[in-house]
Amino acid sequence: MFIAQVLYLILPLIGAGLGLSLASRRNWLPSLNKPLDAQRQLKGQPWLGLNKTWRGVFIMTSVTTWAVTVQAIAAMKGFNFGFFDYASINPIKLGLVLSLGYLLAELPNSFIKRQAGLESGQYSVRRGAFQYFFDQADSAIGVAIALVVFYHIPSAVAIAIIATGTTVHFLFDQVMYALRLKRWPSTDPPLAGYKAATNQLLIWVILSLLLRVVFRGKVQNKVKLMPGDNNRYIMAANHQSGIDPFMITAAFQPRTILRLLPFRYITANIHLYRLRYGWLLRAMGGFPSHSSTRETHGLGRAKSIIEKANTLCIFPEGQRSLPHEIEAKRGVQILARETGAFIIPLHIHWHRQSSFNRRVFITIGDPFDARDMTAQQILDRIYALPLEKVQEKQPGRNWYKKVIKAFR
């Protein structure tokens, strides 16, 4: 109920954000599409950039105020849900407090990024993860501060607004990219590099629970990375299930993940551009394996990713298959030879005990130099990794007898 009240409070801002995205996409109100900074510059860089416009101010304030007015009318008719008594407040004041708190909080971040020479949607190499997080959180922080100042809301509500608003902003941003209402400024997709690293860290806990609780996964993870921070890595694994990339992300320990992030997965186009789950694959760092008019792809893209110190994940067999059913493709051999990256082998085995009962066993081996190895030799080394012996007995059988025995 508490979180639902927070969502109801920021719902006008969500509607205004959607309206602003549509206006930018379809060029509504072109006369107001003028930058707030009037294209002034400081030390050769713009103050705020071309994305901060009077159109954005007008749409955010007007739509938010209108939505709060609708909430006030609904409260007068008996529906009052939230932290405020919408029937007695001034909807224009609350709408302006929400929208201006949202807008003003974004300006310092934009100013700092423009002075650093970064365009909208770009992030620095060293502080990319922090910048991406702050891009999602700055407006929520501004809304919380504005409500504390003008309405004296409790600190617990302010913290909930920041946490919920940041999460909603993050999800809203990804939906806009998935629906192609927003475009990324370069050939790199919006969920690349340190954005992928941020996403992978955020959902690592969820994926770990999925691996160890839902699929009762067993991981033999004694990998020792090479000394030094300048080494490059390619994670090479066999491929049996469509969720193998998520299991790979969850299999590594936090200390190892922090050195390997961000992971980037070479992904078949048919999966990457599907609306149902393509956005999630991109959120996890996926990029197309074959020719695409939208962005760079394939081995050329993979090579540039490794050279930028990203960890690449590739399935040498190129598709899902049973052990030793398909010979390895040459891609992993070419990348290892041309980039000098070390191969981290992963052996994944799915054991199906019934239609709804599957277990996964993962073994991660130590990195090795594969510059003089063929693709098939790399794949053979993956399959040579040992796996724990699969228990054929279903652990859920006669569970009630175990419970009775425990209480005797």
C-alpha positions as CSV (number, residue, x, y, z in Angstrom):
1,M,0.0,0.0,0.0
2,F,2.8,2.4,0.9
3,I,4.6,1.9,-2.5
4,A,1.3,2.2,-4.3
5,Q,0.7,5.6,-2.6
6,V,4.1,6.7,-3.8
7,L,3.4,5.6,-7.3
8,Y,0.0,7.4,-7.2
9,L,1.9,10.6,-6.1
10,I,4.4,10.5,-9.0
11,L,1.9,9.2,-11.6
12,P,1.4,12.7,-13.0
13,L,5.1,12.9,-13.7
14,I,5.1,9.5,-15.4
15,G,2.3,10.8,-17.7
16,A,4.1,14.0,-18.4
17,G,7.3,12.1,-19.2
18,L,5.4,10.0,-21.8
19,G,3.9,13.1,-23.3
20,L,7.3,14.7,-23.6
21,S,8.8,11.6,-25.3
22,L,5.9,11.7,-27.8
23,A,6.3,15.4,-28.4
24,S,10.0,15.0,-29.1
25,R,9.5,12.0,-31.3
26,R,6.7,13.7,-33.4
27,N,8.0,17.3,-33.1
28,W,4.9,18.7,-31.5
29,L,5.0,22.4,-30.6
30,P,8.1,23.2,-32.7
31,S,7.9,26.9,-31.8
32,L,8.8,25.9,-28.2
33,N,11.6,23.6,-29.2
34,K,14.3,26.1,-28.2
35,P,17.1,25.5,-25.8
36,L,16.8,26.9,-22.3
37,D,20.4,28.2,-22.4
38,A,19.8,30.0,-25.7
39,Q,22.9,28.2,-27.0
40,R,25.2,30.1,-24.7
41,Q,28.6,28.5,-24.1
42,L,31.2,28.4,-21.3
43,K,34.7,27.5,-22.2
44,G,33.6,26.3,-25.6
45,Q,30.9,24.0,-24.2
46,P,27.1,24.6,-24.1
47,W,25.6,25.3,-20.7
48,L,22.8,22.7,-20.9
49,G,22.7,21.5,-24.5
50,L,19.9,21.2,-27.1
51,N,17.8,18.6,-25.2
52,K,16.8,21.0,-22.4
53,T,14.1,23.1,-24.1
54,W,11.2,25.3,-23.3
55,R,8.9,22.7,-24.9
56,G,10.0,20.3,-22.2
57,V,9.2,22.8,-19.4
58,F,5.8,23.6,-20.9
59,I,4.8,19.9,-21.3
60,M,6.1,18.8,-18.0
61,T,4.4,21.6,-16.0
62,S,1.1,21.6,-17.9
63,V,0.6,17.8,-18.1
64,T,1.6,17.3,-14.5
65,T,-0.7,20.1,-13.2
66,W,-3.6,18.8,-15.3
67,A,-3.1,15.2,-14.0
68,V,-3.0,16.5,-10.4
69,T,-6.2,18.4,-11.1
70,V,-7.8,15.1,-12.2
71,Q,-6.6,13.5,-9.0
72,A,-8.2,16.4,-7.0
73,I,-11.5,16.0,-8.9
74,A,-11.5,12.3,-8.2
75,A,-10.9,13.0,-4.5
76,M,-13.9,15.3,-4.4
77,K,-16.0,12.4,-5.8
78,G,-14.9,10.1,-3.1
79,F,-11.6,8.6,-4.5
80,N,-8.7,9.9,-2.4
81,F,-5.6,7.7,-2.5
82,G,-2.2,8.9,-1.4
83,F,-0.4,10.9,1.1
84,F,-2.3,14.1,0.5
85,D,-6.0,15.1,0.9
86,Y,-6.3,15.9,-2.8
87,A,-9.8,17.4,-2.2
88,S,-8.4,20.2,-0.1
89,I,-5.0,21.0,-1.7
90,N,-4.3,23.5,-4.4
91,P,-3.7,21.2,-7.5
92,I,-1.9,23.9,-9.4
93,K,0.7,24.4,-6.6
94,L,1.3,20.7,-6.2
95,G,1.6,20.2,-10.0
96,L,4.2,23.0,-10.2
97,V,6.1,21.7,-7.1
98,L,6.3,18.2,-8.7
99,S,7.2,19.3,-12.2
100,L,9.7,22.1,-11.3
101,G,11.3,19.9,-8.7
102,Y,11.8,17.3,-11.4
103,L,13.1,19.8,-14.0
104,L,15.4,21.9,-11.9
105,A,17.1,18.8,-10.4
106,E,18.2,17.7,-13.9
107,L,19.9,21.0,-14.8
108,P,23.1,20.7,-12.6
109,N,23.7,17.2,-14.0
110,S,23.3,18.4,-17.6
111,F,25.6,21.4,-16.9
112,I,28.4,19.1,-15.5
113,K,28.1,16.7,-18.4
114,R,28.2,19.4,-21.0
115,Q,31.3,21.0,-19.4
116,A,32.9,17.6,-19.4
117,G,32.3,17.4,-23.2
118,L,29.7,14.7,-23.0
119,E,26.6,14.7,-25.1
120,S,23.2,13.6,-24.0
121,G,23.2,9.8,-23.5
122,Q,27.0,9.7,-23.3
123,Y,29.1,8.6,-20.3
124,S,32.7,8.9,-19.4
125,V,34.8,5.7,-19.2
126,R,35.9,6.0,-15.6
127,R,32.6,7.2,-14.0
128,G,30.1,5.9,-16.5
129,A,28.2,3.7,-14.0
130,F,27.8,6.6,-11.5
131,Q,26.7,9.0,-14.2
132,Y,24.1,6.6,-15.6
133,F,22.7,6.0,-12.1
134,F,22.6,9.7,-11.3
135,D,20.8,10.4,-14.7
136,Q,18.0,8.1,-13.4
137,A,18.0,9.4,-9.8
138,D,18.5,13.2,-10.1
139,S,14.9,14.1,-10.9
140,A,13.5,11.8,-8.2
141,I,15.8,13.5,-5.7
142,G,14.6,16.9,-6.8
143,V,10.9,15.9,-6.4
144,A,11.6,14.5,-2.9
145,I,13.4,17.8,-1.9
146,A,10.7,19.9,-3.3
147,L,8.0,18.0,-1.4
148,V,10.0,18.2,1.8
149,V,10.4,22.0,1.5
150,F,6.8,22.9,0.4
151,Y,4.7,20.1,2.0
152,H,7.0,18.9,4.9
153,I,6.6,15.2,4.0
154,P,8.2,12.7,6.4
155,S,11.7,11.5,5.6
156,A,10.5,7.9,5.1
157,V,8.2,9.1,2.3
158,A,11.0,11.2,0.8
159,I,13.4,8.1,0.7
160,A,10.6,6.0,-0.8
161,I,10.0,8.6,-3.5
162,I,13.7,8.6,-4.4
163,A,13.9,4.8,-4.5
164,T,10.6,4.3,-6.4
165,G,11.1,7.3,-8.7
166,T,14.6,6.1,-9.7
167,T,13.4,2.6,-10.4
168,V,10.4,3.9,-12.4
169,H,12.6,6.3,-14.4
170,F,15.0,3.4,-15.2
171,L,12.2,1.1,-16.4
172,F,10.5,4.0,-18.3
173,D,13.7,4.8,-20.0
174,Q,14.2,1.2,-21.2
175,V,10.5,1.0,-22.4
176,M,11.0,4.2,-24.5
177,Y,14.0,2.6,-26.2
178,A,12.2,-0.7,-26.7
179,L,9.2,1.1,-28.3
180,R,11.7,3.2,-30.3
181,L,10.2,6.4,-28.9
182,K,13.8,7.4,-28.0
183,R,16.8,7.0,-30.1
184,W,20.4,6.6,-28.9
185,P,22.8,9.2,-30.2
186,S,25.4,6.8,-31.7
187,T,25.8,3.4,-33.2
188,D,26.2,2.0,-29.6
189,P,22.8,1.0,-28.2
190,P,21.4,2.7,-25.1
191,L,22.2,-0.3,-22.8
192,A,25.9,-0.6,-23.6
193,G,29.1,-0.5,-21.6
194,Y,28.7,0.9,-18.1
195,K,24.9,1.0,-18.5
196,A,25.0,-2.8,-19.0
197,A,27.4,-3.0,-15.9
198,T,24.9,-1.0,-13.8
199,N,22.0,-3.2,-14.9
200,Q,23.9,-6.4,-14.3
201,L,24.8,-5.3,-10.8
202,L,21.3,-4.2,-10.0
203,I,19.7,-7.5,-11.0
204,W,22.6,-9.8,-9.9
205,V,20.8,-10.6,-6.6
206,I,17.6,-11.6,-8.5
207,L,19.6,-13.7,-11.0
208,S,21.4,-15.4,-8.1
209,L,18.1,-16.3,-6.4
210,L,16.9,-17.6,-9.8
211,L,20.0,-19.8,-10.2
212,R,20.2,-21.2,-6.7
213,V,16.6,-21.3,-5.6
214,V,14.4,-21.8,-8.6
215,F,16.9,-24.0,-10.6
216,R,18.8,-25.3,-7.5
217,G,22.0,-24.6,-9.3
218,K,25.4,-25.9,-8.4
219,V,28.4,-23.8,-9.2
220,Q,32.0,-24.8,-9.1
221,N,33.6,-21.4,-9.2
222,K,37.2,-21.4,-8.3
223,V,38.3,-19.1,-11.1
224,K,41.5,-17.1,-10.5
225,L,41.8,-14.1,-12.8
226,M,45.2,-13.1,-14.1
227,P,47.1,-10.5,-12.0
228,G,46.7,-6.9,-13.2
229,D,43.8,-4.8,-14.2
230,N,44.6,-4.5,-17.9
231,N,43.8,-8.0,-19.0
232,R,41.0,-8.7,-21.4
233,Y,38.7,-11.7,-21.1
234,I,36.3,-13.7,-23.3
235,M,33.8,-16.0,-21.5
236,A,33.2,-19.0,-23.7
237,A,30.5,-21.5,-22.8
238,N,28.5,-24.3,-24.3
239,H,24.9,-23.4,-25.0
240,Q,21.9,-25.5,-23.9
241,S,19.2,-23.1,-22.8
242,G,17.9,-19.7,-23.8
243,I,18.6,-18.3,-20.3
244,D,22.3,-19.4,-20.2
245,P,23.5,-15.7,-20.3
246,F,21.5,-14.9,-17.1
247,M,22.9,-18.0,-15.4
248,I,26.4,-17.1,-16.4
249,T,26.0,-13.6,-14.9
250,A,24.7,-15.1,-11.6
251,A,27.4,-17.8,-11.4
252,F,30.3,-15.4,-10.7
253,Q,31.1,-14.2,-7.2
254,P,30.8,-10.5,-6.5
255,R,34.5,-9.9,-6.2
256,T,35.1,-11.5,-9.6
257,I,32.1,-9.7,-11.2
258,L,33.5,-6.3,-10.2
259,R,36.7,-7.0,-12.2
260,L,34.9,-8.5,-15.2
261,L,32.0,-6.0,-15.6
262,P,30.6,-5.0,-17.9
263,F,29.6,-8.2,-19.7
264,R,28.6,-8.0,-23.3
265,Y,26.8,-10.9,-25.0
266,I,26.8,-11.6,-28.7
267,T,23.2,-12.4,-29.5
268,A,21.2,-13.6,-32.4
269,N,19.2,-10.8,-34.1
270,I,16.0,-12.8,-34.0
271,H,16.0,-12.6,-30.2
272,L,17.5,-9.1,-29.8
273,Y,14.8,-7.3,-31.7
274,R,11.8,-9.0,-30.2
275,L,9.6,-6.6,-28.2
276,R,8.7,-9.1,-25.5
277,Y,12.2,-9.8,-24.2
278,G,14.7,-8.0,-26.5
279,W,14.9,-5.1,-24.1
280,L,16.0,-7.4,-21.3
281,L,18.7,-8.9,-23.5
282,R,19.9,-5.4,-24.3
283,A,19.7,-4.5,-20.6
284,M,22.1,-7.4,-20.0
285,G,24.5,-6.1,-22.6
286,G,23.4,-8.0,-25.7
287,F,24.4,-6.8,-29.2
288,P,23.5,-8.3,-32.7
289,S,25.6,-11.1,-34.2
290,H,24.6,-10.5,-37.8
291,S,24.2,-7.6,-40.1
292,S,22.0,-4.8,-38.9
293,T,21.2,-1.4,-40.3
294,R,20.7,0.0,-36.8
295,E,24.1,-0.6,-35.2
296,T,27.4,-2.3,-35.6
297,H,27.4,-6.0,-35.2
298,G,29.3,-9.3,-35.3
299,L,33.0,-10.0,-34.8
300,G,33.9,-6.4,-35.6
301,R,31.7,-5.1,-32.8
302,A,32.9,-7.9,-30.5
303,K,36.6,-6.9,-31.1
304,S,35.9,-3.3,-30.3
305,I,34.1,-4.3,-27.2
306,I,37.1,-6.4,-26.0
307,E,39.5,-3.5,-26.8
308,K,37.4,-1.2,-24.6
309,A,38.1,-3.6,-21.6
310,N,34.6,-5.1,-21.7
311,T,34.2,-8.8,-21.0
312,L,32.7,-10.6,-24.0
313,C,30.6,-13.7,-23.7
314,I,30.3,-16.0,-26.7
315,F,29.0,-19.4,-27.4
316,P,31.5,-21.1,-29.7
317,E,28.8,-23.5,-31.1
318,G,26.7,-20.5,-32.3
319,Q,23.4,-22.0,-31.1
320,R,21.8,-24.2,-28.5
321,S,22.9,-27.8,-28.9
322,L,23.6,-31.0,-27.0
323,P,27.2,-31.8,-26.0
324,H,29.4,-32.5,-29.0
325,E,26.5,-32.2,-31.4
326,I,27.8,-29.2,-33.3
327,E,31.4,-28.2,-34.2
328,A,32.7,-24.9,-32.9
329,K,32.5,-21.8,-35.2
330,R,35.7,-19.9,-35.9
331,G,34.5,-16.7,-34.2
332,V,36.0,-17.4,-30.8
333,Q,39.3,-18.5,-32.4
334,I,39.6,-15.2,-34.4
335,L,38.8,-13.0,-31.4
336,A,41.3,-14.8,-29.1
337,R,44.0,-14.5,-31.7
338,E,43.4,-10.9,-32.7
339,T,42.8,-9.4,-29.3
340,G,45.0,-11.5,-27.1
341,A,42.1,-11.9,-24.6
342,F,42.2,-14.8,-22.1
343,I,39.5,-17.4,-22.4
344,I,37.4,-18.1,-19.3
345,P,35.7,-21.5,-20.0
346,L,32.3,-22.3,-18.6
347,H,30.6,-25.7,-18.8
348,I,26.8,-25.5,-18.4
349,H,24.7,-28.6,-17.9
350,W,20.9,-28.6,-17.6
351,H,19.4,-31.8,-16.1
352,R,15.7,-32.1,-16.7
353,Q,13.9,-34.3,-14.1
354,S,10.4,-33.5,-15.3
355,S,8.7,-30.8,-17.4
356,F,8.7,-28.3,-14.6
357,N,11.8,-29.5,-12.7
358,R,15.2,-28.6,-14.0
359,R,18.6,-28.2,-12.4
360,V,21.6,-26.4,-13.7
361,F,25.2,-27.3,-13.0
362,I,28.0,-24.8,-13.9
363,T,31.7,-25.2,-13.8
364,I,34.0,-22.1,-14.3
365,G,37.6,-22.8,-15.2
366,D,40.7,-20.7,-14.9
367,P,41.6,-18.3,-17.8
368,F,43.9,-19.6,-20.4
369,D,45.8,-18.2,-23.5
370,A,44.0,-19.4,-26.6
371,R,45.9,-17.5,-29.3
372,D,47.4,-20.6,-30.8
373,M,44.3,-22.8,-30.3
374,T,41.6,-23.7,-32.8
375,A,37.9,-23.0,-32.0
376,Q,37.3,-26.8,-31.6
377,Q,40.2,-27.1,-29.2
378,I,38.6,-24.3,-27.1
379,L,35.2,-26.0,-27.2
380,D,36.8,-29.4,-26.2
381,R,38.5,-27.7,-23.2
382,I,35.0,-26.4,-22.1
383,Y,33.5,-29.8,-22.2
384,A,36.5,-31.2,-20.4
385,L,35.6,-29.2,-17.3
386,P,34.3,-31.5,-14.6
387,L,30.7,-31.4,-13.4
388,E,29.2,-32.6,-10.1
389,K,27.5,-35.9,-10.3
390,V,23.8,-35.5,-11.1
391,Q,21.4,-36.9,-8.5
392,E,18.6,-38.7,-10.2
393,K,16.4,-38.8,-7.2
394,Q,13.9,-36.0,-7.0
395,P,14.5,-34.1,-3.8
396,G,10.9,-33.0,-3.4
397,R,9.6,-36.6,-3.1
398,N,8.1,-37.6,0.4
399,W,8.9,-34.1,1.7
400,Y,6.2,-34.4,4.3
401,K,8.0,-37.4,5.9
402,K,11.1,-35.2,6.4
403,V,9.0,-32.5,8.1
404,I,7.4,-35.1,10.5
405,K,10.8,-36.6,11.3
406,A,12.3,-33.1,12.0
407,F,9.7,-32.5,14.7
408,R,10.0,-35.9,16.5
